[in-house]
Amino acid sequence: MVLTDRNMNRLNLPVFRMENKKMKGKYKMKKLLTAIFIGGSMMATAAEAKTLVAYFTLTGNTEKAAKTIAEETEADLYKIELVTPYPAEYKAQTELAKKELAEGTLPPIKPWPENIGEYDVVFVGSPVWWGTMSTPVRTFLASGVLKGKTVIPFVTHGGGGADDSFTDTAKLCEGCHVITDGWSNYSSITMGIGRWAKKSLEKTTK
């Protein structure tokens, strides 16, 4: 005899258990589809977040790091430049930069991109000068143009590490969400910077 819902009822077999299993299966499928939808939405959010890599460089080390980040994250690049460039001679450069930091001077920089308001996340790169961000980058951070954005700092250094660079970034950039778990490395070494940049972007979607 072929069992159907009708003759199973005649035999007093527990049809409700089969229906219950079907319901559980439908419930599990619904949960799975919901998880896929949510996961897809999160990935879409990460993909739709517009990202900029802003940086200042003197020796080219920070520029190398910035370009690697931009390539790995498909971000746009913006090079911070002074209105009046530093002297070409190294000693004169360092003396002027040290004086600016000591006096709290914020040297004028050239205009940033007109569409900077469109960016959600901004990586900000700088060489480390006497334990903190370079003065041109400090000008950029203190300008107020990054207010409401997520700011992710990264630095290159000559052996002293990031020191106060990341905490100073948070102090200077008022109204910004600064991720202080920044990236730092010696000279022009960029090992691991791409992986770090991607993980940092993932944090902005959580």
N, C-alpha and C positions, 0 to 999 in steps of 0.2 A: 504494500500500500504506500502510495506517495503521500507524504505528510504535507498538509497545507495548514494555514492558520485556522481554517474551519474545522477540519477533522482533528486537529490537535486540541481544539477546545472540547470536542466530544470525548477525547481521551483524558481530559482534565490535566493536560500537560502545561507546564508553566510558561505560557506564551509571553507573559509580562517580563520574564528574565531576558528573553531575546530582544524585546523592545527596549529594555533597560540598557542592554549592551549597545544597541544601536544609538541610543541617546548619549551614552558615554562616548561612543565613537564620534558622534557629531560634536559633542562638547570639546573633545580633544582637538578635533580638526579646527573648531572655532578658535581655540586658544592658540593653535599653531599659526593660523592665518593672522590673528591679532599680533602675535609676536613678529611675524614677517613684516606686517604693515608698519609697526612701530620701529623696527630695526631699519626698514627702508626709509622711513621718515627721518630718522636720525642721520643716516648716511646722506640723504638729500640735503639736510640742513648743513652738514659739514661741507658738502660739495658747493652749496650755494653761497657760503660765507666768502665774501670778497676779501682777499688778503694782499697786504702791501709789505714789502721789505724796505725799510728806510735805514740808511747807514751813512756814517762819516768815515773816511779813511785818509791816512797820510802816506802810509808805506805800501798799501795794497793788500795787507793781510785781512783787514775787516771786509774789504770789497770781495775778496775771494770767498769768505764765509757767507756773505750776503748773497752772492750769485748762486752758491750751492743751495742755500735755503730756497731761493726763488725757483730754481730748477726743480727741486724735489717737491715743492708744494704748489707749483704752477701759479706763483704769486707775481705781482708786478714789482718793479724796482724803482726806488727813488734815492738818488745820491744827494746827501746833505752837503751843501757847499757854502762857504763863507762869501759874503759880499766883498770883503777885502781878504785875500788869501794870506796864509801864514808865510813868513819869509822862507826862501828856499834853503837857507843855511840851517843845519840842524840845531846848533847852539842857540841861534836867535829864535827858532821855533819853540824850543823847550822853555826858554826864558820867558817868552810872551805867554805861552800856555800856562806856565806856573803862576805867573802874575795874575792872569785872568781868574784862575781858581782861587787864589789867595784873597782876591778882592771881590769875588762873587760876580765878576763881569760875565754877561751873556752876549757874546759877539753876534752882530747881525748876520743872518743867513739869507741866501737867495730864496725866492718864493717856492713853496711846496706845490705839488700838483693841484690844479684847480678842482679836480674831482675827488680830493682826499676825503670828503664827507661820505663818499660812497663805500668806503672800506669799513669792514667790521672788525678785522684783526690786523694789527700792525706789529711786525717784528722790528725791533729797533737795535741797530748794531753800532758798536763804538770800540775804539781802542781804549784800554784802561790807562788813565793819566793820574798818577799819584793816588791810586786807590779808588778812583771813581770814574764816572763817564766823562768823556771829553767835553770841553765847553761848547762846541757847536751842537752836539747832541743834547746838552743841557738846555740850550736855547730852544731847540725843537720841542723837547718834552715840556718845558715851562710855558710854551706859547698858548696852550689851551686848545689847540687844533685837534688833539686826540681825545678830548673829553667824551666819555661815554663809550669809548672803544676798548677792546682787549689789547693790551700791550705786552709783548713778549721780548724781553731784552736778551742780547747775546754780545759777548765781548771777546776781543783778542788781547793778549798781554805778553809782556816780555819775561815772565817768570814769576810774577807776584800774585797771580790769580785774579779773580774778579773783585776781591775785597768788598768794598761797600757799593759797588756798581748797581747791583740789583735792588737793594733797599733804597738807594738814592733815587733810582728810577721811579719807585713808588711814591717817594716824597715829592719829587718834582712834577710828576704827571697827575695833577689834581683832577679828580672826577674820572679817572681811568681805572680799569680793572687790570692791574699789573700782575702777571704770573711771575713771581720772584724766583721760581726754579729755572733760572736762565742757563744759557750755555756759555762756557768759557774754555779757551784752550790757548796753548802757547803758539805765538808767532802765526805762521800760515797753515798750521795743522787743522784740518777740518774733519778728521775721522769721527764718525758717529753723528755728525751734525744733522744729516738728512733724517735719520731715524728719530733724533730728538725733536726736530721741527714738526714731524708728522704727529708724534705723540702729544706735543704741546697743542697742536690744533685740535686733536681729539678731546682734550680737556675743556676746550671752549664750548663744546656741544653738550657737555654734561650738566 
